Amino acid sequence: SEKVFFTTFTKSLITDIKSNLQKFCSFDEIRSIDIENLDKWCHRYLRDNGYDRTVCFDGDNKLNELWDRAMESLDTGEHTTEFLHEEWKKVIQYNDINELADYIRVPRIGRKGRLSRMQRKQIWPAFNEYKTLLKESQIWEQADMYRAARLLLEQESTTRPFKHVIVDEIQDFHPEAFRLLKAMTPRDDENLQNGLFLVGDGHQNIYGHHIVLSKLGINIRGRGKRLRLNYRTPEKTRKWATKILLGQEVSDLDGGIDNNKGYRSILIGPEPTIKACKSFDDEIAEITK
């Protein structure tokens, strides 16, 4: 395929991107670019290939019900359900673990608190039961949907659906999405460089995804670049905000730690004004004055 796929995490931004591209792209160029939310593309691709499962996201009542049922299979009350849910998302789902042996061996990167071999054995039945309940209920979590689409793409002998994939706001994507995005571009042996172009900012990570691109099959060593010129935030505001976050570690999205060295803004702007408020409503009132 000669088509380009352009995606970003926020659905509303998709509309904005389409509008902007139409300002400087010809009709034929626009026809060669698919601008779409990844979840929407993924769901349609699976449906067109005969997959018909319900996709549920964090907080869905169906998922909560299945999770509570799975937790009943635990023989230990050593860990809170919140801890186990994070373990499920950031270790089991992140690493596509299906067997206890794999869970015992896997490094728990980004997770606080050590779990011994015996502790992992004790809590594994709950994870395994949750997997079974999801399958019986014909329900996918977001990561399961991405994984199913990726496996289908990798099995197909035909060419991949896109020549190039461009991704914005990568800090917001689920780690499993990166494996799918790579599978949407030409295979490595097709001798096409830069099939995947990623843009993101670890400083804006609000979903807590632990993203290490090299661990997700994407090698950017020697190819990544930092954009150090800020066109949005006035310099005085940027410096003030940087001091507030001094000492906080920020991921560079590939296993390292980012820093603020060399960053600057092209706007000057006024000195930030600091005001204390007693409540959220007071904050809104102060901001809208």
Sequence and secondary structure as in RCSB ss.txt:
>XXXX:A:sequence
SEKVFFTTFTKSLITDIKSNLQKFCSFDEIRSIDIENLDKWCHRYLRDNGYDRTVCFDGDNKLNELWDRAMESLD
TGEHTTEFLHEEWKKVIQYNDINELADYIRVPRIGRKGRLSRMQRKQIWPAFNEYKTLLKESQIWEQADMYRAAR
LLLEQESTTRPFKHVIVDEIQDFHPEAFRLLKAMTPRDDENLQNGLFLVGDGHQNIYGHHIVLSKLGINIRGRGK
RLRLNYRTPEKTRKWATKILLGQEVSDLDGGIDNNKGYRSILIGPEPTIKACKSFDDEIAEITK
>XXXX:A:secstr
   EEEEES HHHHHHHHHHHHHHS HHHHHTEEE  HHHHHHHHHHHTT   EEE TT HHHHHHHHHHHTT S
  SS HHHHHHHIIIIIITTT  SHHHHHHS  TT  S   HHHHHHHHHHHHHHHHHHHHTTEEEHHHHHHHHH
HHHHH  S  S SEEEEE GGGS HHHHHHHHHTS  GGG  TT EEE   GGG  S    BGGGGT   TTT  
   EESSS HHHHHHHHHHTTT  EE SBSSEE  TT EES           SSHHHHHHHHT 
